[in-house]
Amino acid sequence: MLGSRGAVLVRGLRAVARAWPWGARGRSLALARAAGAPRRGDPGDRPSSSAGPAPLRRPLSLSAAAVVDSAPRPLRPYLRLMRLDKPIGTWLLYLPCTWSIGLAAEPGSFPDWYMLSLFGTGAVLMRGAGCTINDMWDRDYDKKVTRTASRPIAAGDISTFQSFVFLGGQLTLALGVLLCLNYYSIALGAASLLLVITYPLMKRITYWPQLVLGFTFNWGALLGWSAVKGSCDPYVCLPLYFSGIMWTLIYDTIYAHQDKTDDALIGVKSTALRFRENTKQWLSGFSVAMLGALSLVGVNTGQTAPYYTALAAVAAHLTHQIYTLDIHRPEDCWDKFASNRTIGLIIFLGIVLGNLWKEKKTDETKKNTDSGTEN
């Protein structure tokens, strides 16, 4: 024991002698190190088990919100302005495009993957542009609503000029995607820009802004078919477009119930305020209209059993969604709203499988025909 203390004393004297030219601060630091104090950056900097548990590392997450949070700090407000942290809106814009592209595929074939990827890119860009326009129009309203007060423009993270520049960049990229389509589709896609710009104003003048959003968000039901076929077939595109509008009235009315108290105070209108306690009856009517229009689409495109099975699943989903909806609980409204992505995916899956089923039926019919001819 005495020997170890002597060794420590000798080390201390040597350290002081080496640090003497650096003054009193150097001598005290040398003594501390000789006594066993860890150096900054040494492994000893890590807390020992006796000093308490080490801080937990943030778990790795691939969610959209986590990806946005991990982006460089200057980019985060722009990514949040595009709502990349909340991709449900992009899905709801994209899915009607997939329905249309799937229906336009040749019997027995998968949808055009190039078109699906092109429209997916366009959906991200146009949803971002739409949210930017919406937040520019609504920056004063957003400051007064609890749920939207933290949006980048309302919170002052992005200036009006910066949002204009960012909007121009998004629209330029979206134009590049549009120019990959045929001339008919380019003109049709450009026509939707008027709806994108004017939709945010509708909540100031009508209790039916969700209807205008339906016209805007389901434009892809027209555009997807024309991109594949060269033009719109009214017997397919119009009922498909109508069904999408009914769908939007369902999910966005549910969404609007989250903000109805703040909306009533600041003078913003919505179908949630129009329907009030009669919301479930209205949503049920929209659901019947949506399913009826989708059934007509199936008849006009010669759809098969998988498609109608998917419609039955959608009917069950809508029934459960509306029956269990609590319009007075914002959390439940958000959950029900977000679950509509499942509805869109079920319809797309039904279209794809129904189209592949056509090939099977065609082959069987051809074999039966050939057998009859030989006999």
MOZI-V313409 format. One record per backbone hydrogen bond with DSSP energy under -0.5 kcal/mol. CO is the residue of the C=O (numbers start at 0). NH is the residue of the N-H. If there is no record, write none. Layout:
BEGIN
CO,NH + CO,NH
END
This chain:
BEGIN
0,4 + 1,5 + 2,6 + 3,7 + 4,8 + 5,9 + 6,10 + 7,11 + 8,12 + 9,13 + 10,14 + 11,15 + 12,16 + 13,17 + 14,18 + 15,19 + 18,21 + 19,22 + 21,25 + 22,26 + 23,27 + 24,28 + 25,29 + 26,30 + 27,31 + 28,32 + 29,33 + 30,34 + 31,36 + 32,35 + 38,41 + 41,44 + 42,45 + 47,50 + 48,51 + 62,66 + 63,67 + 64,68 + 65,69 + 67,70 + 71,74 + 71,75 + 72,75 + 72,76 + 74,77 + 74,78 + 75,79 + 76,80 + 77,81 + 78,83 + 79,82 + 82,85 + 85,88 + 86,90 + 87,91 + 88,92 + 89,93 + 90,94 + 91,95 + 93,96 + 93,97 + 94,98 + 95,99 + 96,100 + 97,101 + 98,102 + 99,103 + 101,104 + 105,108 + 110,112 + 111,115 + 112,116 + 113,117 + 114,118 + 115,119 + 116,120 + 117,121 + 118,122 + 119,123 + 120,124 + 121,125 + 122,126 + 123,127 + 124,128 + 125,129 + 126,130 + 127,131 + 128,132 + 129,133 + 130,134 + 131,135 + 132,136 + 133,137 + 135,138 + 137,141 + 138,142 + 140,143 + 141,144 + 144,147 + 144,148 + 147,150 + 150,154 + 151,155 + 151,156 + 151,157 + 152,155 + 158,162 + 159,163 + 160,164 + 161,165 + 162,166 + 163,167 + 164,168 + 165,169 + 166,170 + 167,171 + 168,172 + 169,173 + 170,174 + 171,175 + 172,176 + 173,177 + 174,178 + 176,179 + 177,180 + 181,185 + 182,186 + 183,187 + 184,188 + 185,189 + 186,190 + 187,191 + 188,191 + 189,192 + 190,193 + 191,195 + 192,196 + 193,197 + 194,198 + 197,200 + 197,201 + 198,201 + 198,202 + 200,203 + 200,204 + 201,204 + 201,205 + 202,268 + 207,210 + 207,211 + 208,212 + 209,213 + 210,214 + 211,215 + 212,216 + 213,217 + 215,218 + 217,220 + 218,221 + 218,222 + 219,223 + 221,225 + 222,226 + 223,227 + 224,227 + 224,228 + 225,229 + 231,233 + 232,235 + 232,236 + 233,237 + 233,238 + 235,239 + 236,240 + 237,241 + 238,242 + 239,243 + 240,244 + 241,245 + 242,246 + 243,247 + 244,248 + 245,249 + 246,250 + 247,251 + 248,252 + 249,253 + 250,254 + 251,255 + 252,256 + 253,256 + 254,257 + 255,258 + 258,262 + 259,263 + 260,264 + 261,265 + 262,266 + 262,267 + 269,273 + 270,274 + 271,275 + 274,277 + 275,278 + 277,281 + 278,282 + 279,283 + 280,284 + 281,285 + 282,286 + 283,287 + 284,288 + 285,289 + 286,290 + 287,291 + 288,292 + 289,293 + 290,294 + 291,295 + 292,296 + 293,297 + 294,298 + 295,299 + 296,300 + 297,302 + 298,301 + 303,306 + 303,307 + 304,308 + 305,309 + 306,310 + 307,311 + 308,312 + 309,313 + 310,314 + 311,315 + 312,316 + 313,317 + 314,318 + 315,319 + 316,320 + 317,321 + 318,322 + 319,323 + 320,324 + 321,324 + 324,326 + 325,328 + 327,329 + 328,332 + 329,333 + 330,334 + 331,335 + 332,336 + 333,337 + 334,338 + 336,339 + 337,340 + 338,341 + 338,342 + 339,343 + 340,344 + 341,345 + 342,346 + 343,347 + 344,348 + 345,349 + 346,350 + 347,351 + 348,352 + 349,353 + 350,354 + 351,355 + 352,356 + 353,357 + 354,107 + 354,358 + 355,358 + 355,359 + 356,360 + 357,361 + 358,362 + 359,363 + 360,364 + 361,365 + 362,366 + 363,367 + 364,368 + 365,369 + 366,370 + 367,371 + 368,372 + 369,373 + 370,374
END
